[in-house]
């Protein structure tokens, strides 16, 4: 019996008991009301529920009295061995060994879909993260947002959400002109412009631009800057894409800011022009001192925001508004922004923008702020000169160690990583510990095959060892952990769970044998344990996939 089946059976019992006193209340009950959990102390059983405490007030009964009334119905559920009422009305449930062990077969047969759930089914989500300027290499901050954002995208999708991961390319504005000037200066052997972009990568882009367009020195300056800008922009954006793909980070959409500024020939208006008028139609735009303002203070912002200056130039906020509206126009009811530590000021601004657009700022938009990360001993990039590059970090520490380490901490906690630890092949290194557990499941399976053990027999009632009970309990938790990680936007819960699962597996491995010893004949217990071994490997593999880390079969 898996947790979903037990929860459904418990729901039927509770609906029957509540319905005898309040039919309307009983009709409103769902599986979520069962609140099935694993007890911290396994002596208290396999599962616990607080449903009697939650529903007692509805039916006008003391919680413990309602719990006592539920006991006979729970005992009648096939696979339940015992039920105990504890404390003020908790119900501790113990399953028969066969019912608990059946989970191993469920997992193996579900394969890579085990852990997937429907907690976010029906939600359409646009998740934007990284969104670096295409004027230089990705740095250590982008590395953290890339790892967290991609892991979050994976758990959201695994929980039933219709999700698009999006990179907003900031390819418009003054910084692109400065970038073009920098590339051209490098191409022509001129000093870098004031406030220009430094680093050897600019020199390399300049040399490449000159090779592509030897006529740069003979063209009018403005034309030469435009050409250098567009060539450098294309190459730098390609490098960003390639860096992220090598880091196992995928984006469904690369959205160019330029699209928002482009003027439509038919309407003679840009998307930014249209966005301002749409906000005006909502009643939140006003004119003052020759400028156009959005009354964002109506939605909790600390001050109203200028969207168009008196000189006719739009502010960055105007592009933000048009971009937000484009997400709604593309059918995304919910928008999640993952921003860096220096973007705290954007939280109220974006929420106010959602309100001004007619959305619910508390429901339709989330702004997650990630904190800074540092790595002891990391060196500044030789190419960029003033940053620590993603490419250098990946080559130094490896994609797996870097992604796992960044995924196992909450986004809002400052983080310092120890490179010596991340390169150790010992159990002190969390990623090695989890990957080794997965590799061990494959080694056990190879040894089993060599000894004539296969999965032709499955007798779940034989999985009675305490370590087997603990391991099965940990495996049962995986779908709940994935759903929780998605709902709370905390993919680090998956990494921490994998470490607990690996520990439970290693203890089981030390106690229970899959292959017979000496002249011992192959029996049903060996084949049954192979199912449990393979189920564990599947869950470890599924969990590592959710945080973008490989699951090696040999180490």
C-alpha positions in Angstrom: 0.0 0.0 0.0 1.4 3.4 -1.0 0.7 6.6 0.9 -1.9 7.8 -1.7 -3.9 4.6 -1.4 -3.8 4.8 2.4 -4.9 8.4 2.4 -7.8 7.7 0.1 -8.9 4.8 2.3 -8.7 7.0 5.4 -10.7 9.7 3.7 -13.5 7.3 3.1 -13.5 6.4 6.8 -13.5 10.0 7.9 -16.2 11.1 5.4 -18.4 8.3 6.8 -17.9 9.4 10.4 -18.3 13.1 9.7 -21.3 12.5 7.4 -23.3 10.9 10.1 -23.4 14.3 11.8 -22.9 16.9 9.0 -23.4 15.7 5.5 -22.4 19.1 4.0 -19.1 19.2 5.9 -18.3 15.6 4.9 -18.8 16.5 1.2 -16.1 19.2 1.5 -13.4 16.9 2.8 -10.5 16.0 0.5 -7.3 13.9 0.8 -5.4 17.0 1.9 -7.5 17.0 5.1 -6.1 13.6 6.1 -2.6 15.1 6.7 -0.8 11.8 6.6 2.8 12.0 8.0 5.6 9.7 9.0 6.1 9.6 12.8 9.5 10.8 13.9 9.6 7.7 16.3 9.0 4.6 14.3 7.8 2.9 17.5 4.6 5.0 17.0 3.8 3.1 13.7 4.3 3.6 10.0 1.9 6.6 9.5 0.2 9.2 11.7 -2.7 11.6 11.0 -4.1 14.5 12.9 -7.4 14.4 11.1 -9.5 13.8 14.2 -8.1 17.0 15.8 -8.9 19.0 12.7 -12.4 17.7 12.2 -13.6 17.4 15.8 -14.9 21.0 16.0 -16.9 20.5 12.8 -18.9 17.7 14.4 -19.0 19.0 17.9 -16.9 16.2 19.5 -13.7 16.0 21.6 -10.9 15.1 19.2 -10.0 11.9 21.1 -13.6 10.8 21.0 -13.7 11.2 17.3 -10.4 9.4 17.0 -11.8 6.5 18.9 -14.8 6.4 16.6 -12.5 6.2 13.5 -10.4 3.3 14.8 -12.8 0.4 13.7 -13.1 1.8 10.2 -9.3 2.2 9.9 -8.7 -1.3 11.2 -11.0 -2.6 8.4 -8.7 -1.1 5.7 -6.9 -3.9 4.0 -3.2 -3.9 4.9 -3.6 -2.0 8.3 -2.3 -4.1 11.2 -2.9 -1.8 14.1 -4.2 1.7 15.1 -3.4 3.6 18.3 -5.0 6.8 19.6 -2.3 9.0 21.1 -2.2 12.3 23.0 -5.2 14.6 22.3 -6.4 12.6 19.3 -3.5 11.6 17.0 -4.0 8.4 15.1 -0.9 6.2 14.7 -1.2 3.5 12.1 0.9 0.4 11.6 0.8 -1.5 8.3 1.1 -5.2 7.8 4.6 -6.1 6.5 3.2 -7.1 3.1 1.3 -3.9 2.7 4.3 -1.7 3.6 6.6 -3.7 1.4 4.4 -3.5 -1.6 5.7 0.0 -2.1 9.0 -1.4 -3.6 7.1 -2.9 -6.5 5.1 0.3 -6.9 8.3 2.3 -7.3 10.0 0.0 -9.7 7.0 -0.2 -11.9 6.5 3.6 -11.8 10.1 4.2 -12.8 11.1 7.8 -13.4 7.5 9.0 -12.7 7.6 8.0 -9.1 7.6 11.1 -7.0 5.5 13.0 -9.6 2.3 14.4 -8.1 -0.6 16.6 -8.9 -0.3 19.2 -6.1 0.0 22.0 -8.7 -2.1 20.5 -11.4 -4.0 23.3 -13.3 -1.5 26.0 -12.5 0.2 27.8 -15.4 3.5 29.3 -14.2 6.2 31.4 -15.9 9.5 31.1 -14.0 12.1 33.7 -14.8 15.6 33.4 -13.5 19.3 34.4 -14.3 18.3 37.0 -17.0 21.9 38.4 -17.2 22.9 41.2 -19.4 24.4 39.8 -22.6 27.4 42.0 -22.1 29.8 39.6 -20.3 30.3 36.0 -19.0 28.0 34.5 -16.3 29.4 34.9 -12.8 29.2 33.2 -9.5 25.9 34.9 -8.6 24.3 33.7 -11.8 25.6 30.3 -11.0 23.5 30.1 -7.9 20.4 31.5 -9.5 20.8 29.1 -12.4 21.1 26.0 -10.1 18.2 27.0 -7.9 16.0 28.2 -10.7 16.4 25.1 -12.8 15.9 22.8 -9.8 12.7 24.8 -9.0 11.5 24.4 -12.5 11.9 20.7 -12.3 10.0 20.2 -9.1 7.2 22.5 -10.2 6.8 20.5 -13.4 7.0 17.2 -11.4 4.2 18.5 -9.3 1.8 19.0 -12.2 2.3 22.6 -13.1 2.3 23.8 -16.7 5.6 25.6 -16.6 7.7 27.7 -18.8 11.3 28.6 -17.7 12.3 31.9 -19.2 15.5 34.0 -19.6 14.8 37.7 -20.1 17.6 39.1 -22.3 18.4 42.7 -21.3 19.5 43.6 -24.8 18.2 47.2 -24.9 19.3 50.4 -23.3 22.5 52.3 -22.6 24.5 49.4 -21.4 24.3 47.8 -24.9 25.7 51.0 -26.4 28.6 51.0 -23.9 29.2 47.4 -24.7 29.3 48.2 -28.5 31.8 51.1 -27.8 33.9 48.7 -25.7 34.0 46.0 -28.4 34.8 48.6 -31.1 37.6 50.2 -29.1 39.2 46.7 -28.6 38.8 46.0 -32.4 40.6 49.3 -33.3 43.2 49.1 -30.6 41.8 52.2 -28.8 41.7 52.7 -25.0 38.5 51.4 -23.4 35.8 54.0 -23.1 34.9 55.6 -19.8 32.8 53.1 -17.8 33.4 50.6 -20.5 33.5 46.8 -20.1 36.9 45.5 -19.0 38.5 42.1 -19.5 40.2 39.9 -22.0 36.9 38.7 -23.3 36.2 42.2 -24.7 39.6 42.1 -26.5 38.7 38.7 -27.9 35.3 40.0 -29.1 36.9 43.0 -30.7 39.5 40.9 -32.6 36.7 38.6 -33.8 34.6 41.6 -34.8 37.5 43.0 -36.8 38.0 39.6 -38.5 34.3 39.5 -39.4 34.3 43.2 -40.5 37.7 44.5 -41.6 36.0 47.7 -42.7 35.1 48.8 -39.1 37.9 51.4 -39.1 36.6 53.1 -42.2 32.9 53.3 -41.3 31.2 56.3 -39.6 31.6 55.9 -35.9 27.9 55.3 -35.1 27.6 52.7 -37.8 30.8 50.9 -36.6 29.6 50.9 -33.0 26.2 49.4 -34.0 28.0 46.7 -36.0 30.4 45.9 -33.2 27.5 45.9 -30.7 25.4 43.4 -32.7 28.3 41.1 -33.4 29.5 41.1 -29.9 26.0 40.7 -28.5 25.3 37.6 -30.7 28.5 35.9 -29.7 28.2 36.8 -26.0 24.6 35.5 -25.9 25.6 32.3 -27.6 28.3 31.8 -24.9 25.7 32.4 -22.1 23.4 29.8 -23.7 26.3 27.3 -24.0 27.5 27.9 -20.5 24.1 27.2 -19.1 23.5 24.1 -21.2 26.9 22.7 -20.0 25.7 23.5 -16.5 22.6 21.3 -17.2 20.3 24.3 -17.2 17.6 24.6 -19.9 15.3 27.5 -20.7 12.1 27.1 -22.7 12.0 30.8 -23.8 14.7 33.4 -24.4 12.7 36.7 -24.3 14.4 39.7 -25.9 13.8 43.1 -24.3 14.1 44.6 -27.8 10.7 43.1 -28.7 9.1 45.4 -26.2 10.7 48.5 -27.7 10.1 47.6 -31.4 7.5 49.9 -33.0 4.7 48.2 -34.9 4.3 49.6 -38.4 0.6 49.3 -38.4 -0.2 50.9 -35.0 3.0 53.1 -34.8 3.2 52.0 -31.2 5.5 49.7 -29.2 4.5 47.1 -26.7 5.7 49.6 -24.0 3.4 52.3 -25.5 0.5 49.8 -25.4 1.4 48.8 -21.8 1.2 52.4 -20.6 -2.2 52.8 -22.1 -3.4 49.5 -20.7 -2.3 50.6 -17.2 -4.0 54.0 -17.8 -7.2 52.2 -18.7 -7.0 50.4 -15.3 -7.0 53.8 -13.7 -3.5 53.7 -12.2 -1.7 56.1 -14.6 -1.6 59.9 -14.2 0.3 62.8 -15.7 2.4 65.2 -13.5 5.2 67.6 -14.3 5.3 66.6 -17.9 6.0 63.0 -16.9 3.7 59.9 -16.8 3.4 58.1 -13.5 2.0 54.8 -12.2 0.2 55.1 -8.9 2.0 52.1 -7.4 1.5 53.3 -3.8 -2.1 52.0 -4.2 -0.5 48.5 -4.0 2.1 48.9 -1.2 5.0 50.5 -3.1 6.9 53.1 -1.1 6.4 55.7 -3.8 4.7 56.2 -7.2 6.9 55.3 -10.2 7.7 57.4 -13.2 7.1 55.3 -16.3 7.9 58.0 -18.9 10.1 61.0 -18.2 9.3 64.6 -19.2 11.9 64.3 -22.1 9.8 61.5 -23.6 12.2 58.7 -22.6 10.7 55.6 -21.0 12.2 54.3 -17.7 13.2 50.7 -17.0 9.9 50.4 -15.1 8.1 50.8 -18.4 9.9 47.8 -19.9 9.1 45.9 -16.7 5.5 46.7 -17.1 5.3 45.6 -20.8 7.2 42.4 -19.9 4.8 41.6 -17.1 1.8 42.1 -19.3 3.3 40.0 -22.0 3.5 37.1 -19.6 -0.3 37.5 -18.9 -0.9 37.8 -22.6 0.9 34.5 -23.1 -1.5 32.7 -20.7 0.6 32.6 -17.5 -1.7 33.2 -14.6 1.2 33.0 -12.1 4.6 34.6 -12.5 7.7 33.8 -10.4 10.7 36.0 -10.5 14.0 34.7 -9.0 16.2 37.8 -8.5 19.6 38.5 -7.0 20.4 39.9 -3.5 20.8 43.4 -4.9 17.2 43.5 -6.2 15.3 43.8 -2.9 13.8 47.1 -4.1 12.1 45.3 -7.0 9.8 43.3 -4.7 7.3 46.0 -3.9 7.7 47.5 -7.4 6.8 44.3 -9.2 3.9 43.5 -6.9 2.6 47.0 -7.3 2.9 46.5 -11.1 0.8 43.3 -10.8 -1.9 45.2 -8.9 -1.9 48.1 -11.4 -2.3 45.5 -14.2 -5.5 44.2 -12.5 -3.9 41.1 -11.0 -3.8 40.0 -7.4 -0.3 40.9 -6.0 -0.6 38.3 -3.3 -1.7 35.5 -5.6 -0.4 36.1 -9.2 3.2 37.1 -8.7 6.1 35.9 -6.5 9.4 37.5 -6.2 12.1 35.3 -4.7 15.3 36.9 -3.6 18.5 34.8 -3.6 21.4 35.7 -1.3 25.1 35.9 -2.1 27.3 32.9 -2.5 31.1 32.7 -2.2 33.6 29.8 -2.7 36.8 29.7 -0.7 39.8 30.0 -2.9 37.9 30.9 -6.1 39.9 33.1 -8.4 38.8 36.0 -10.4 38.3 35.2 -14.1 41.4 35.8 -16.2 39.2 36.7 -19.2 36.8 39.1 -17.3 39.2 40.3 -14.7 36.7 41.4 -12.1 34.4 38.4 -11.6 34.4 34.7 -10.8 33.0 33.0 -13.9 30.5 30.1 -14.0 32.7 28.4 -16.6 35.7 28.4 -14.4 33.7 27.2 -11.4 32.2 24.3 -13.4 35.6 23.2 -14.7 37.2 23.5 -11.3 34.5 21.7 -9.1 32.4 19.9 -11.7 28.8 20.4 -12.6 27.5 17.8 -10.2 29.3 19.0 -7.1 28.4 22.6 -7.9 24.8 22.1 -8.7 24.2 19.8 -5.7 25.9 22.1 -3.2 23.9 25.1 -4.5 20.7 23.2 -4.5 20.9 21.9 -0.9 20.5 25.4 0.8 17.6 27.8 0.8 17.8 30.6 -1.7 17.5 33.2 1.0 20.5 32.1 3.1 24.0 33.5 2.4 26.3 30.7 1.4 30.0 29.9 1.5 31.1 26.6 -0.1 34.3 24.7 0.7 35.9 23.5 -2.5 38.2 21.0 -0.7 35.1 19.2 0.7 33.3 19.2 -2.7 36.3 17.5 -4.3 36.6 14.7 -1.7 35.5 11.2 -2.5 34.3 10.5 1.0 31.0 10.4 2.9 31.8 13.9 4.2 31.0 15.2 0.8 27.1 15.2 0.4 27.0 14.8 -3.3 29.5 11.9 -3.2 27.5 10.3 -0.4 24.3 10.4 -2.4 25.8 9.4 -5.7 27.7 6.6 -4.1 24.5 5.2 -2.6 23.0 5.2 -6.1 26.1 3.5 -7.6 25.9 0.9 -4.7 22.4 0.0 -5.7 23.7 -0.9 -9.2 26.6 -2.8 -7.8 24.2 -4.8 -5.7 22.1 -5.5 -8.7 25.1 -6.6 -10.7 26.2 -8.9 -7.9 22.7 -10.3 -7.6 22.5 -11.1 -11.3 25.9 -12.9 -11.1 24.5 -15.0 -8.2 21.3 -15.9 -10.0 19.1 -13.5 -8.0 16.4 -11.8 -10.1 13.0 -10.1 -9.6 10.9 -13.0 -10.7 9.6 -13.4 -7.1 8.3 -10.6 -4.9 7.0 -11.5 -1.4 6.6 -8.2 0.2 5.6 -9.8 3.6 9.2 -10.9 3.9 10.5 -7.4 4.3 10.3 -7.4 8.1 13.8 -6.2 9.2 13.7 -2.9 11.1 16.1 -1.4 8.5 13.7 -2.4 5.8 10.8 -0.8 7.6 12.8 2.5 7.9 14.0 2.3 4.2 10.4 1.8 3.0 9.2 4.6 5.1 11.8 6.9 3.6 10.9 5.8 0.1 7.2 6.5 0.8 8.1 10.1 1.7 9.5 11.1 -1.7 6.3 12.2 -3.4 5.4 14.4 -0.4 8.9 15.9 -0.4 8.6 16.8 -4.1 5.2 18.4 -3.6 6.4 20.3 -0.6 9.5 21.5 -2.4 7.3 22.8 -5.2 4.6 24.4 -3.0 7.2 26.1 -0.8 9.5 26.9 -3.7 12.3 25.2 -1.8 14.2 22.6 -4.0 16.8 22.2 -1.2 14.3 19.9 0.5 14.9 17.3 -2.3 18.7 17.3 -1.7 18.3 17.0 2.1 15.8 14.1 1.6 18.3 12.3 -0.7 20.9 12.4 2.0 18.5 10.9 4.6 17.4 8.2 2.0 21.1 7.4 1.3 21.7 7.0 5.0 18.8 4.6 5.4 20.0 2.6 2.4 23.5 2.3 3.7 22.2 1.0 7.0 20.0 -1.5 5.2 22.9 -2.6 3.1 25.0 -3.3 6.2 22.2 -5.5 7.7 20.3 -7.2 4.9 21.8 -9.3 2.1 20.5 -9.4 -1.4 22.9 -12.2 -2.6 23.1 -15.5 -0.7 26.3 -16.3 1.3 28.4 -19.3 0.7 26.3 -22.4 -0.3 23.1 -20.7 0.8 20.5 -21.3 -1.9 18.7 -18.4 -3.6 15.3 -17.8 -2.0 12.4 -15.5 -2.1 13.9 -13.1 0.4 16.8 -12.4 -2.0 14.6 -11.6 -4.9 12.3 -9.5 -2.8 15.2 -7.5 -1.4 16.4 -6.9 -4.9 13.1 -5.2 -5.6 13.7 -3.0 -2.6 17.3 -2.3 -3.7 16.2 -1.3 -7.2 13.4 0.8 -5.8 15.9 2.8 -3.8 18.1 3.3 -6.8 15.1 4.6 -8.7 14.2 7.1 -6.1 17.8 8.3 -5.7 18.0 8.7 -9.5 14.7 10.5 -9.7 15.7 12.9 -6.9 19.1 13.7 -8.4 17.4 14.4 -11.7 15.2 16.9 -10.0 18.2 19.0 -8.9 20.1 18.5 -12.2 22.7 16.1 -10.9 23.8 12.9 -12.6 23.3 9.5 -11.1 26.4 7.4 -11.9 26.1 3.6 -12.0 29.8 3.1 -11.0 32.1 5.2 -8.8 
